[in-house]
Amino acid sequence: MKIAVLPGDGIGPEIVTQATKVLEALRRDGMKIEMEHAPIGGAGYEAAGDPLPEATLKLAKDSDAVLLGAVGDWKYDTLPRDQRPERGLLRIRKELGLFANLRPALLYPELASASTLKPEVVSGLDIMIVRELTGDVYFGQPRGISTLPNGEREGVNTMRYCESEIRRIGHVAFRIAMKRNKRVCSVDKANVLETTELWRQVMIEVAKEYPEVELSHMYVDNAAMQLVRAPKQFDVMVTGNIFGDILSDEASMLTGSIGMLPSASLDADNKGMYEPSHGSAPDIAGKDVANPLATILSVAMMLRYTFNDEAGATRIENAVKKALAQGYRTADIHTEGCNKVGCAAMGDVVVAAL
Ligand code: NAD
C-alpha cells in the first residue's frame, strides 16, 4: 500500500502526524505500508512556487491513496488566484479524477451532548452523504460576469450534468448502501430544475441493478429541513455537487464538532484521497490543541474503501471509540469531567487503544 502523505498548512502537519502514527502502528503489526511525504497548498507554494508542485502530483498519481491534512492560510489571500493554496486542492481532485465525495456524519454516543440538537434527535446518528464532486453548477459552462447592452451587470453559472456522470455517482451510492442499511435517498430539485429531473430518472434506472436497496427521493429544501428535524431517517444520501456541499456541512454540525469528521474522495477505481472535513484552522495551528480524530478516521476510510480492509478500518474506529469512552477529549469536544488532552496526546491514546 503506497500512500502519499500531504500534510499541507495550518494544523495539517500536526493532525497528519497523529494519523501516520496510527499507520506506523499498523505497519509494526505486519501491514505492508509505504509512506512518502510531499508539500501541497501554501507549503507547496513555499517549496516550489506552486500550490500543487509537479513532484507532489506525480507522487499522488503513483500512489494507491493520498492522505491529506488541510490547505490554506490567511497569509496567502493576497496571492494571484492560481497560486493560492485552495487551487492546489481543486487541481489535485481534478487531476486524480476524484468524482465521488463520501462524508459520513456519525455521532459517537459519548459526544451526544456536544451537538446543538437534542441528544434524543441525534444519538445513534449514522449518515453517509455521497456528493458528486466534479460537475454541476460549479463547473458548468458558460459562466462569468458580463455587462448587458443596457449597462447592467449579469452573473451566469450553468447547472449541467450528463447521464454518465449521474450514473457513476449513483453506482457509488448504491454500492455503499449495500454495505450499510440498504437505503438510498437521492436529493434533487426535480420540480423546478431539469438537470435534476434527469438526475432522478437516472437514479431510478441505476436502482434497478440493486434490487435489495430501497431508493427514495427528496427535494433539497425538504432534505435540509429533515436533516435537523429527524436526521436518523437517513442511511445513504446521494446528491449533486452544490446540494452536497451545503447538506454535508449541515450534517456535519449535527455531530457537534467538525474535528470528528473524516472524508474520502474516490475515482472510478476506488483510488482515493482521504482528508478531514475541516480546513487548516490557522487560528489554532502550532498550539497542539487541534482534534486529530477526523484525520485518524480518514485513515480508517482509506483502509475500507481503497484497500478493502474492513477489519483494519473497524480496528481504527474502535480505537477512537475506546479513547472517547476512556474520557479523553481535545478542547473542541471537551465537556466537564473529561480528560482534556492535546493533539499529540490524543494520537498517542488512539495508538495505545489500537
Ligand atoms: P476551518 O475548518 O479551518 O476552521 C473553522 C473553525 O473550526 C475554526 O475555529 C477552527 O479552529 C475549528 N477547527 C477546524 N478544525 C479543527 C480541529 N481539527 N480541531 C479543533 N478545531 C478545529 O475553516 P476556516 O476557518 O473557514 O478556514 C481556514 C482555512 O482553511 C482557509 O484558508 C480555508 O480556505 C481553508 N480550508 C481548507 C479546506 C481543506 O483543506 N479541505 C477546507 C475548508 C477550508
Boltz pocket constraint, residues with backbone or C-beta under 6 A from the ligand:
constraints:
  - pocket:
      binder: B
      contacts: [[A, 11], [A, 15], [A, 69], [A, 70], [A, 71], [A, 72], [A, 73], [A, 74], [A, 86], [A, 89], [A, 258], [A, 259], [A, 275], [A, 276], [A, 277], [A, 278], [A, 279], [A, 280], [A, 281], [A, 282], [A, 283], [A, 284], [A, 289], [A, 290], [A, 291], [A, 292], [A, 294], [A, 332]]
      max_distance: 6.0
